[in-house]
Amino acid sequence: MTETVRWLTPEEQHAWRCFVRLQATLRGRLSRLLQTESNISEADFAVLVELTDAPDGRQRVLDLARALEWEKSRISHQISRMATRGLVTREECVEDGRGAFAVITDAGRALIEAAAPLHVEAVRALFLDHVTPAELRVLAQISERVVEKMNEDAS
């Protein structure tokens, strides 16, 4: 049985490729800026942001992986590298011997606090300064709807 492929129309293909290019360009520029100006990788920044948003600066490692859409092995290696540098600690979960928590350290908190203002200014300069408030609201609505649908389908 052969299914008919729903090929993208020229307009859909153009929009999709523009969106992909936007994401890649933004992530690349933000990543290079964080690395050169704050000596923090994009991955370090993502983990530290999640941990600063978590109560007590701690989160189960697998929940952190889910929040970042990372594989178990990637988050495990990332936490190990960050722990070696003193940015996080890994604590075993007493209630569940198989689980562990990632916990932000004072050094990790200091690093993210130093990098955050630069990151915010870069987000403004590279993206927010070039869209209207109405466009920003539409982008947020689209993003929320698509992510909601993906989360529903994953359940």
Buried (B, 14 or more C-beta within 10 A) or exposed (E): EEEEEEEEEEEEEEEEEEEEEEEEEBEEBBBEBBBEEBEBBBBBBBBBBBBBEBEEBBBBBBBBBEBBEBEEEEBBEBBEBBBEEEBBBBEEEEEEEEBBBBBBBEEBBEBBEEBBEBBEEBEEEBBEEEEEEEEEEEEEEEEEEEEEEEEEEEE
